[in-house]
Amino acid sequence: MPKFTHNDIEIAYETRGEGAPLVFISGVGYGGWFWQRVAAWLAQNAGGKPLQIITFDNRGAGESSKPPGPYSVPMMAADTAALLDALGLREACVFGHSLGGFIAQELALLRPEQVGRLILAGTNHGGMHVVPITPEALQVMTDRSGEPEDLVRRGITIASGPGFSERQPDLVRELIDYRLGNPVPPAQYTAQVMAGAGLAQLSEDQVLDRMSRLGMPVLVLFGEHDRVVPPGNAELLAEKISNARVRILPGCGHIFPIEDPAATGQAILEFFAE
């Protein structure tokens, strides 16, 4: 993967195709690999809407630098803005998932001229008035007992929709091999988690101000069975944004871009077509 240097760290990225820019931002512990199934689907099905797909590894993950923490969402949004600058992108569609959704919001506030459309996926608006993680997901995420593969397998099960692991054993194996073969060091993993947790400190007035400044078209996209960021957050988020609509993908959990790349890709194309 090519890299560019920003603030003394290297950010690894990949571009595919030519056309309207679509930038994907990953969540905690994942690099640009997270988007490979959606990117492949879009490459085959974009039709009359050619896309330039940009994926990258956040600081702390993948082939990007792994500086010590603490990290913050504004810091990671600045990394993303630097990537857009390096590629000369303006009015991109930015798709942020989970922690990536926080980064995408911050990027749109920092550089509104570079974000023409915004997709906020499996995320919330920050502050205290959100639907919290489910107890069963919290238990899985805090239980670090067992072998590394056991930890990853439990995480996949709680992050996906009902029956996913049984229906897609080969894909689960691929996910396990990716997570074990591309580990995020514990300190950097914690730094990413705490970056997202920092937005819980926003006051309600700050949340309302931030969301009111998102003037571009916004798609709020969730999996029906998300237990990590429950889909009740979708309406809470959309109702604070002037030009937002909600789409819930049936049968999916938190990692719906991996679970159902076709439904994810179709939602993207329909959002572009509006």
Backbone as numpy.savetxt, mean C-alpha at the origin, in Angstrom:
# Nx Ny Nz CAx CAy CAz Cx Cy Cz
17.33 -4.37 -10.20 16.49 -3.17 -10.20 17.36 -1.93 -10.20
16.99 -0.92 -11.00 17.73 0.35 -10.93 17.49 1.02 -9.59
18.39 1.94 -9.24 18.29 2.66 -7.98 18.62 4.13 -8.21
18.08 4.96 -7.33 18.50 6.36 -7.30 18.79 6.73 -5.86
19.57 7.77 -5.68 19.99 8.18 -4.34 19.23 9.42 -3.91
18.73 9.36 -2.69 17.97 10.47 -2.12 18.30 10.54 -0.64
18.74 11.72 -0.19 19.09 11.90 1.22 20.00 10.79 1.74
21.00 10.46 0.94 22.04 9.50 1.31 21.55 8.06 1.42
20.36 7.76 0.90 19.93 6.36 0.83 19.58 6.03 -0.62
19.63 4.74 -0.94 19.26 4.29 -2.27 17.85 3.71 -2.25
17.07 4.08 -3.25 15.72 3.55 -3.42 15.70 2.72 -4.70
15.35 1.44 -4.58 15.27 0.55 -5.72 13.87 0.63 -6.32
13.79 0.69 -7.64 12.49 0.83 -8.29 12.48 0.06 -9.61
11.28 -0.07 -10.17 11.12 -0.73 -11.47 10.00 -0.05 -12.23
10.18 0.13 -13.52 9.13 0.68 -14.37 8.79 -0.33 -15.46
7.50 -0.36 -15.82 7.04 -1.26 -16.87 6.09 -0.49 -17.78
6.30 -0.59 -19.08 5.38 -0.02 -20.04 5.52 1.48 -20.21
4.66 2.02 -21.06 4.62 3.45 -21.33 3.16 3.90 -21.34
2.94 5.11 -20.90 1.59 5.64 -20.87 1.35 6.42 -19.61
0.09 6.46 -19.17 -0.27 7.20 -17.96 0.44 6.58 -16.76
1.14 7.39 -15.95 1.91 6.83 -14.84 1.01 6.35 -13.69
1.30 5.15 -13.21 0.60 4.54 -12.08 1.66 4.08 -11.09
1.70 4.71 -9.92 2.73 4.47 -8.92 2.13 3.68 -7.76
2.73 2.53 -7.44 2.26 1.69 -6.35 3.17 1.87 -5.13
2.57 2.03 -3.95 3.32 2.15 -2.70 2.89 1.02 -1.77
3.87 0.24 -1.32 3.60 -0.96 -0.54 3.42 -0.65 0.95
2.89 -1.64 1.66 2.73 -1.55 3.10 3.91 -2.14 3.85
3.72 -2.35 5.15 4.79 -2.78 6.04 5.35 -4.13 5.59
6.67 -4.20 5.47 7.36 -5.46 5.23 7.42 -5.92 3.79
6.71 -5.24 2.90 6.70 -5.65 1.49 7.46 -4.62 0.65
8.10 -5.12 -0.41 8.68 -4.26 -1.41 7.80 -4.21 -2.64
8.38 -3.77 -3.75 7.63 -3.68 -4.99 7.11 -5.02 -5.48
7.68 -6.12 -5.00 7.22 -7.46 -5.38 5.73 -7.64 -5.11
5.22 -6.96 -4.10 3.82 -7.09 -3.71 2.88 -6.85 -4.88
3.31 -6.05 -5.86 2.43 -5.62 -6.94 2.59 -6.43 -8.22
3.41 -7.46 -8.21 3.73 -8.13 -9.47 2.51 -8.75 -10.15
1.57 -9.30 -9.39 0.41 -9.94 -10.01 -0.53 -8.89 -10.62
-0.73 -7.78 -9.93 -1.56 -6.71 -10.50 -0.89 -6.11 -11.73
0.42 -5.87 -11.64 1.15 -5.30 -12.78 1.04 -6.20 -14.00
1.18 -7.51 -13.80 1.08 -8.44 -14.92 -0.32 -8.43 -15.52
-1.35 -8.39 -14.66 -2.72 -8.35 -15.16 -2.96 -7.07 -15.97
-2.51 -5.94 -15.45 -2.71 -4.68 -16.16 -1.97 -4.67 -17.49
-0.78 -5.24 -17.52 -0.01 -5.27 -18.77 -0.77 -6.02 -19.86
-1.56 -7.01 -19.47 -2.30 -7.81 -20.45 -3.68 -7.25 -20.76
-4.22 -6.42 -19.87 -5.63 -6.04 -19.99 -5.89 -4.54 -20.07
-4.84 -3.72 -20.07 -5.06 -2.27 -20.07 -5.73 -1.80 -21.35
-5.52 -2.52 -22.44 -6.22 -2.20 -23.68 -5.91 -0.80 -24.17
-6.98 0.01 -24.32 -6.81 1.36 -24.86 -6.26 2.36 -23.87
-5.92 1.92 -22.66 -5.37 2.84 -21.66 -3.97 2.36 -21.30
-2.97 2.62 -22.16 -1.62 2.18 -21.84 -1.11 2.85 -20.56
-0.41 2.08 -19.76 0.05 2.55 -18.46 1.56 2.39 -18.33
2.16 3.32 -17.62 3.53 3.15 -17.14 3.42 2.79 -15.66
3.78 1.58 -15.32 3.63 1.09 -13.95 4.95 1.23 -13.22
4.92 1.89 -12.08 6.12 2.13 -11.28 5.94 1.47 -9.92
6.85 0.58 -9.58 6.88 -0.03 -8.25 8.24 0.24 -7.63
8.32 0.20 -6.31 9.60 0.45 -5.65 9.59 -0.15 -4.26
10.77 -0.24 -3.68 10.94 -0.74 -2.32 11.06 0.44 -1.37
10.15 0.54 -0.40 10.29 1.57 0.62 11.61 1.42 1.37
12.08 2.50 1.96 13.26 2.40 2.83 13.01 1.32 3.88
14.02 0.51 4.12 13.90 -0.56 5.10 13.51 -1.89 4.51
13.13 -1.93 3.22 12.64 -3.18 2.63 13.29 -3.44 1.28
13.28 -4.71 0.88 13.73 -5.08 -0.45 15.17 -4.70 -0.72
15.41 -4.14 -1.90 16.75 -3.76 -2.31 17.09 -2.31 -1.99
16.15 -1.58 -1.38 16.44 -0.21 -0.96 17.29 -0.22 0.31
17.88 0.92 0.61 18.70 1.03 1.81 17.86 0.78 3.05
18.52 0.34 4.09 17.84 0.02 5.35 18.48 0.81 6.49
18.32 2.13 6.46 18.90 2.93 7.54 18.18 2.65 8.85
18.83 2.92 9.97 18.16 2.73 11.26 17.01 3.72 11.41
16.04 3.35 12.22 14.91 4.25 12.46 15.31 5.40 13.37
14.37 6.22 13.76 12.95 6.08 13.41 12.63 6.55 12.00
11.56 5.97 11.41 11.01 6.45 10.16 9.73 7.21 10.48
9.31 8.04 9.53 8.02 8.72 9.65 7.33 8.69 8.30
6.02 8.87 8.31 5.28 8.93 7.06 5.75 10.10 6.19
5.95 11.32 6.73 6.49 12.39 5.89 7.85 12.04 5.28
8.69 11.35 6.02 10.00 10.94 5.50 9.83 9.99 4.32
8.92 9.03 4.46 8.72 8.06 3.39 7.99 8.67 2.21
7.12 9.66 2.47 6.50 10.39 1.36 7.53 11.21 0.60
8.51 11.77 1.31 9.58 12.51 0.64 10.41 11.58 -0.24
10.63 10.33 0.20 11.31 9.34 -0.64 10.53 9.13 -1.94
9.21 9.00 -1.81 8.37 8.76 -2.98 8.36 9.96 -3.90
8.28 11.16 -3.33 8.33 12.38 -4.15 9.64 12.46 -4.91
10.73 12.05 -4.27 12.02 12.07 -4.95 12.04 11.09 -6.12
11.35 9.94 -5.97 11.25 9.01 -7.09 10.48 9.64 -8.24
9.36 10.28 -7.93 8.59 10.95 -8.99 9.43 12.00 -9.68
10.22 12.74 -8.90 11.11 13.75 -9.50 12.15 13.09 -10.40
12.73 11.99 -9.93 13.77 11.32 -10.69 13.24 10.81 -12.02
11.97 10.42 -12.05 11.35 9.89 -13.26 10.62 10.97 -14.06
10.61 12.19 -13.54 9.96 13.29 -14.24 8.44 13.14 -14.33
7.82 12.60 -13.29 6.39 12.30 -13.33 5.56 13.44 -12.73
4.48 13.78 -13.41 3.48 14.70 -12.90 2.10 14.10 -13.14
1.17 14.45 -12.29 -0.21 13.99 -12.41 -0.29 12.47 -12.51
0.49 11.80 -11.70 0.45 10.33 -11.65 -0.77 9.87 -10.87
-1.23 8.67 -11.15 -2.18 7.99 -10.28 -1.35 7.25 -9.24
-1.59 7.53 -7.98 -0.82 6.94 -6.89 -1.72 5.99 -6.11
-1.28 4.74 -5.99 -2.03 3.68 -5.31 -1.23 3.29 -4.07
-1.75 3.60 -2.89 -1.08 3.27 -1.65 -1.87 2.26 -0.85
-1.19 1.20 -0.42 -1.85 0.11 0.31 -1.36 0.08 1.75
-2.30 0.06 2.72 -1.96 -0.07 4.13 -1.05 1.09 4.56
0.15 0.82 5.09 1.08 1.92 5.36 1.30 2.76 4.10
1.33 2.11 2.95 1.46 2.85 1.70 0.33 3.83 1.47
-0.86 3.54 2.03 -1.96 4.49 1.94 -1.69 5.76 2.73
-1.08 5.62 3.89 -0.66 6.80 4.66 0.36 7.61 3.87
1.33 6.90 3.28 2.37 7.58 2.50 1.75 8.30 1.31
0.79 7.64 0.64 0.13 8.25 -0.51 -0.63 9.51 -0.12
-1.33 9.47 1.02 -2.03 10.68 1.49 -1.04 11.81 1.71
0.06 11.48 2.38 1.06 12.51 2.68 1.68 13.07 1.40
1.93 12.19 0.44 2.48 12.63 -0.84 1.53 13.57 -1.55
0.23 13.24 -1.54 -0.76 14.09 -2.19 -0.87 15.46 -1.52
-0.64 15.52 -0.22 -0.63 16.80 0.49 0.65 17.57 0.23
1.76 16.84 0.14 3.07 17.46 -0.08 3.24 17.94 -1.51
2.78 17.13 -2.47 2.99 17.41 -3.89 1.68 17.23 -4.67
0.67 18.04 -4.43 -0.61 17.84 -5.12 -0.50 17.93 -6.63
0.47 18.69 -7.12 0.61 18.82 -8.57 1.13 17.54 -9.22
1.69 16.63 -8.42 2.22 15.39 -8.97 1.26 14.21 -8.82
0.16 14.41 -8.11 -0.80 13.34 -7.88 -2.12 13.73 -8.54
-2.36 13.17 -9.72 -3.59 13.48 -10.43 -4.78 12.68 -9.96
-4.53 11.44 -9.52 -5.55 10.56 -8.97 -4.94 9.80 -7.80
-5.79 9.39 -6.88 -5.30 8.77 -5.66 -6.17 7.55 -5.33
-5.52 6.42 -5.10 -6.23 5.21 -4.66 -5.71 4.86 -3.26
-6.61 4.88 -2.29 -6.27 4.58 -0.91 -6.86 3.22 -0.57
-5.98 2.27 -0.35 -6.39 0.86 -0.25 -6.04 0.27 1.10
-7.02 -0.32 1.77 -6.76 -1.00 3.03 -6.05 -0.11 4.03
-6.52 1.12 4.17 -5.86 2.10 5.03 -6.92 2.94 5.73
-6.50 3.89 6.54 -7.45 4.81 7.16 -6.89 6.21 7.14
-7.60 7.16 7.75 -7.20 8.56 7.68 -6.36 9.01 8.87
-6.03 8.10 9.78 -5.28 8.50 10.96 -6.20 9.03 12.05
-5.59 9.39 13.17 -6.38 9.83 14.31 -6.95 8.66 15.09
-7.74 8.98 16.09 -8.26 7.95 16.99 -9.62 7.41 16.55
-10.32 8.16 15.69 -11.69 7.77 15.34 -11.69 6.92 14.08
-11.12 5.72 14.21 -11.07 4.75 13.12 -11.54 3.40 13.66
-11.85 2.49 12.74 -12.19 1.12 13.15 -10.87 0.38 13.36
-10.59 -0.12 14.57 -9.27 -0.69 14.86 -9.11 -2.08 14.26
-7.89 -2.53 14.25 -7.56 -3.89 13.86 -8.40 -4.87 14.67
-8.81 -5.98 14.06 -9.62 -6.96 14.78 -8.77 -7.67 15.83
-9.39 -8.16 16.91 -8.61 -8.84 17.95 -7.84 -10.04 17.42
-8.44 -10.80 16.50 -7.74 -11.99 16.00 -6.52 -11.61 15.17
-6.62 -10.53 14.40 -5.46 -10.08 13.63 -4.37 -9.55 14.56
-4.77 -8.81 15.59 -3.80 -8.28 16.54 -3.07 -9.42 17.24
-3.80 -10.47 17.58 -3.18 -11.60 18.27 -2.13 -12.26 17.38
-2.46 -12.45 16.10 -1.51 -13.06 15.17 -0.28 -12.17 15.00
-0.48 -10.89 14.90 0.64 -9.98 14.64 1.55 -9.80 15.84
1.03 -10.07 17.04 1.86 -9.91 18.23 2.43 -11.23 18.75
1.93 -12.35 18.25 2.43 -13.66 18.67 3.61 -14.04 17.78
4.80 -14.01 18.34 6.02 -14.28 17.56 6.56 -15.67 17.86
5.73 -16.56 18.38 6.18 -17.91 18.71 6.22 -18.77 17.45
7.05 -19.81 17.50 7.11 -20.75 16.38 8.25 -20.47 15.43
8.36 -21.33 14.44 9.39 -21.18 13.42 9.03 -20.03 12.47
10.04 -19.44 11.79 9.76 -18.33 10.87 8.67 -18.63 9.86
8.67 -19.85 9.30 7.63 -20.17 8.32 6.25 -20.19 8.97
6.17 -20.64 10.23 4.88 -20.63 10.92 4.37 -19.20 11.09
5.26 -18.29 11.44 4.87 -16.89 11.60 4.33 -16.32 10.30
5.04 -16.58 9.21 4.61 -16.05 7.92 3.28 -16.66 7.50
3.13 -17.96 7.69 1.89 -18.62 7.28 0.70 -18.09 8.08
0.88 -17.88 9.38 -0.22 -17.31 10.17 -0.56 -15.91 9.69
0.48 -15.14 9.37 0.24 -13.79 8.89 -0.53 -13.77 7.58
-0.20 -14.67 6.66 -0.91 -14.74 5.38 -2.37 -15.10 5.61
-2.62 -16.05 6.50 -3.99 -16.50 6.76 -4.85 -15.36 7.30
-4.30 -14.58 8.23 -5.10 -13.51 8.83 -5.24 -12.32 7.89
-4.30 -12.16 6.97 -4.32 -11.01 6.06 -5.12 -11.28 4.79
-5.58 -12.51 4.59 -6.30 -12.86 3.38 -7.75 -13.19 3.71
-8.55 -13.35 2.66 -9.95 -13.66 2.84 -10.19 -15.12 3.20
-11.41 -15.47 3.57 -11.73 -16.84 3.97 -11.38 -17.85 2.88
-10.66 -18.90 3.27 -10.36 -19.99 2.36 -9.24 -19.75 1.37
-8.61 -18.58 1.42 -7.56 -18.28 0.44 -6.42 -19.29 0.50
-5.95 -19.59 1.71 -4.80 -20.49 1.85 -5.11 -21.88 1.32
-6.35 -22.32 1.50 -6.74 -23.64 1.00 -6.91 -23.65 -0.52
-7.43 -22.55 -1.07 -7.67 -22.48 -2.52 -6.39 -22.26 -3.32
-5.43 -21.57 -2.72 -4.25 -21.13 -3.46 -2.95 -21.58 -2.77
-2.76 -22.89 -2.57 -1.56 -23.34 -1.85 -0.26 -22.98 -2.56
-0.25 -22.98 -3.88 0.97 -22.63 -4.61 1.32 -21.15 -4.42
0.30 -20.31 -4.44 0.54 -18.88 -4.23 0.97 -18.62 -2.79
0.38 -19.32 -1.83 0.82 -19.19 -0.44 2.29 -19.58 -0.31
2.67 -20.66 -0.98 4.07 -21.09 -0.96 4.98 -20.00 -1.54
4.52 -19.38 -2.62 5.30 -18.30 -3.24 5.45 -17.12 -2.27
4.35 -16.79 -1.58 4.39 -15.71 -0.60 5.36 -16.03 0.54
5.29 -17.25 1.04 6.19 -17.66 2.12 7.64 -17.57 1.67
7.92 -18.08 0.48 9.30 -18.04 -0.02 9.78 -16.61 -0.19
8.87 -15.72 -0.64 9.26 -14.31 -0.77 9.60 -13.71 0.59
8.71 -13.92 1.58 8.94 -13.29 2.88 10.19 -13.85 3.56
10.43 -15.14 3.43 11.61 -15.73 4.05 12.88 -15.37 3.30
12.76 -15.20 1.97 13.93 -14.87 1.16 14.25 -13.40 1.10
13.32 -12.56 1.54 13.52 -11.10 1.51 13.14 -10.51 2.87
13.78 -10.95 3.93 13.36 -10.50 5.26 13.67 -9.03 5.48
12.76 -8.36 6.15 13.02 -7.00 6.61 13.60 -7.12 8.02
14.79 -6.56 8.27 15.37 -6.69 9.61 14.42 -6.19 10.68
14.44 -6.80 11.86 13.47 -6.42 12.90 13.43 -4.93 13.21
14.59 -4.28 13.27 14.60 -2.85 13.60 13.91 -2.04 12.52
14.14 -2.39 11.26 13.54 -1.64 10.17 12.04 -1.96 10.04
11.67 -3.21 10.32 10.25 -3.57 10.33 9.52 -2.74 11.39
10.11 -2.66 12.57 9.50 -1.88 13.65 9.43 -0.41 13.26
10.47 0.10 12.58 10.48 1.51 12.17 9.34 1.79 11.19
9.06 0.85 10.28 7.93 1.03 9.36 6.60 1.01 10.12
6.45 0.05 11.03 5.22 -0.05 11.81 4.98 1.24 12.60
6.02 1.74 13.24 5.88 2.93 14.08 5.64 4.19 13.24
6.12 4.20 12.01 5.82 5.33 11.12 4.31 5.44 10.92
3.67 4.31 10.63 2.22 4.33 10.48 1.50 4.64 11.77
1.99 4.08 12.88 1.36 4.30 14.18 1.39 5.78 14.57
2.37 6.51 14.06 2.49 7.92 14.40 1.28 8.73 13.98
0.57 8.30 12.93 -0.59 9.07 12.48 -1.78 8.90 13.40
-1.73 7.95 14.32 -2.81 7.82 15.30 -2.85 9.02 16.24
-1.76 9.78 16.27 -1.69 10.94 17.18 -2.38 12.18 16.60
-2.84 12.12 15.35 -3.51 13.27 14.76 -4.81 13.57 15.50
-5.08 14.86 15.70 -6.37 15.25 16.28 -7.45 15.17 15.20
-8.69 15.19 15.61 -9.78 15.14 14.64 -9.75 16.36 13.72
-9.39 17.53 14.26 -9.28 18.72 13.42 -8.17 18.56 12.38
-7.07 17.96 12.78 -5.99 17.73 11.82 -6.41 16.75 10.73
-7.12 15.70 11.12 -7.61 14.73 10.12 -8.52 15.43 9.12
-9.49 16.21 9.62 -10.43 16.89 8.74 -9.70 17.86 7.81
-8.72 18.57 8.32 -7.97 19.51 7.49 -7.20 18.77 6.40
-6.53 17.67 6.78 -5.75 16.92 5.80 -6.64 16.35 4.69
-7.74 15.74 5.08 -8.61 15.12 4.09 -9.29 16.17 3.19
-9.58 17.34 3.74 -10.24 18.39 2.94 -9.32 18.93 1.86
-8.02 18.74 2.02 -7.05 19.23 1.03 -6.74 18.23 -0.07
-7.38 17.08 -0.04 -7.22 16.11 -1.11 -8.27 16.40 -2.18
-7.91 17.24 -3.13 -8.87 17.71 -4.12 -8.96 16.87 -5.37
-8.03 15.94 -5.55 -8.05 15.09 -6.73 -9.08 13.97 -6.60
-9.47 13.32 -7.70 -10.36 12.15 -7.57 -9.69 11.07 -6.72
-10.47 10.48 -5.82 -9.95 9.48 -4.88 -10.84 8.24 -4.93
-10.20 7.09 -5.06 -10.88 5.81 -4.94 -10.44 5.17 -3.63
-11.40 4.82 -2.79 -11.12 4.10 -1.55 -11.44 2.63 -1.81
-10.42 1.78 -1.73 -10.54 0.40 -2.18 -10.19 -0.55 -1.03
-11.11 -1.46 -0.73 -10.93 -2.38 0.40 -11.33 -3.79 0.00
-10.77 -4.76 0.73 -11.26 -6.13 0.66 -12.41 -6.31 1.63
-13.40 -7.09 1.23 -14.60 -7.30 2.03 -14.29 -7.86 3.41
-13.27 -8.73 3.50 -12.99 -9.44 4.75 -11.67 -8.98 5.38
-11.32 -7.73 5.21 -10.07 -7.21 5.78 -10.17 -7.21 7.30
-9.28 -7.98 7.95 -9.25 -8.02 9.41 -8.11 -7.18 9.98
-7.23 -6.70 9.12 -6.12 -5.86 9.56 -6.55 -4.39 9.61
-7.15 -3.91 8.53 -7.77 -2.58 8.51 -9.21 -2.81 8.06
-10.13 -3.00 9.00 -11.49 -3.39 8.66 -12.16 -2.43 7.67
-13.00 -2.97 6.77 -13.59 -2.15 5.72 -14.54 -1.07 6.21
-14.91 -1.11 7.50 -15.67 0.01 8.05 -14.93 1.32 7.93
-13.61 1.25 7.77 -12.82 2.48 7.59 -13.03 3.12 6.24
-13.55 2.38 5.27 -13.69 2.92 3.92 -14.62 4.13 3.90
-15.81 3.99 4.46 -16.77 5.10 4.47 -16.27 6.24 5.35
-15.65 5.91 6.48 -15.11 6.95 7.35 -14.10 7.82 6.61
-13.30 7.17 5.77 -12.29 7.88 5.00 -12.94 8.69 3.87
-13.81 8.05 3.11 -14.38 8.69 1.93 -15.26 9.89 2.30
-15.95 9.82 3.43 -16.88 10.89 3.77 -16.16 12.19 4.13
-14.85 12.11 4.35 -14.08 13.31 4.69 -13.37 13.90 3.47
-13.52 13.27 2.31 -12.84 13.70 1.09 -13.91 14.12 0.09
-13.73 15.28 -0.52 -14.79 15.85 -1.34 -15.07 15.06 -2.60
-14.08 14.41 -3.17 -14.24 13.77 -4.47 -13.82 12.30 -4.38
-14.44 11.57 -3.45 -14.05 10.18 -3.21 -15.23 9.24 -3.37
-14.94 8.03 -3.78 -15.96 6.98 -3.79 -15.33 5.70 -3.26
-16.17 4.78 -2.84 -15.73 3.55 -2.19 -16.02 2.36 -3.10
-15.08 1.42 -3.12 -15.32 0.14 -3.79 -14.80 -0.97 -2.88
-15.64 -1.95 -2.64 -15.29 -3.09 -1.79 -15.16 -4.33 -2.69
-14.02 -5.01 -2.62 -13.80 -6.19 -3.44 -14.27 -7.43 -2.69
-15.24 -8.16 -3.23 -15.83 -9.30 -2.51 -14.85 -10.46 -2.35
-14.98 -11.13 -1.20 -14.22 -12.35 -0.96 -12.78 -12.16 -0.55
-12.29 -10.93 -0.55 -10.87 -10.67 -0.32 -10.61 -10.16 1.09
-9.35 -10.25 1.49 -8.91 -9.69 2.76 -8.01 -8.49 2.54
-7.07 -8.32 3.45 -6.20 -7.14 3.42 -5.26 -7.16 2.23
-4.77 -8.33 1.84 -3.80 -8.39 0.75 -4.49 -8.67 -0.59
-5.59 -7.98 -0.83 -6.38 -8.25 -2.03 -5.63 -8.05 -3.34
-4.61 -7.18 -3.45 -3.89 -7.12 -4.73 -3.21 -8.43 -5.09
-2.86 -9.23 -4.09 -2.30 -10.55 -4.34 -3.41 -11.58 -4.51
-4.43 -11.49 -3.68 -5.52 -12.46 -3.72 -6.30 -12.42 -5.03
-6.63 -11.22 -5.50 -7.46 -11.08 -6.70 -6.93 -9.94 -7.56
-5.84 -10.18 -8.29 -5.27 -9.11 -9.12 -6.21 -8.65 -10.23
-7.08 -9.55 -10.71 -8.00 -9.15 -11.78 -9.01 -8.13 -11.27
-9.61 -8.39 -10.09 -10.57 -7.43 -9.53 -9.89 -6.12 -9.18
-8.67 -6.21 -8.67 -7.92 -5.00 -8.34 -7.62 -4.21 -9.61
-7.12 -4.90 -10.62 -6.79 -4.22 -11.87 -8.01 -3.62 -12.55
-9.13 -4.34 -12.51 -10.35 -3.82 -13.11 -10.81 -2.56 -12.40
-10.71 -2.54 -11.07 -11.07 -1.33 -10.32 -10.19 -0.15 -10.72
-8.91 -0.41 -10.95 -7.99 0.65 -11.38 -8.40 1.18 -12.74
-8.64 0.29 -13.70 -8.98 0.73 -15.05 -10.30 1.50 -15.07
-11.28 1.06 -14.29 -12.55 1.78 -14.25 -12.38 3.15 -13.60
-11.50 3.25 -12.63 -11.22 4.55 -12.00 -10.56 5.49 -13.01
-9.64 4.98 -13.81 -9.02 5.79 -14.86 -10.06 6.25 -15.88
-11.04 5.39 -16.16 -12.01 5.70 -17.21 -13.04 6.71 -16.79
-13.19 6.96 -15.51 -14.21 7.90 -15.05 -13.88 9.33 -15.47
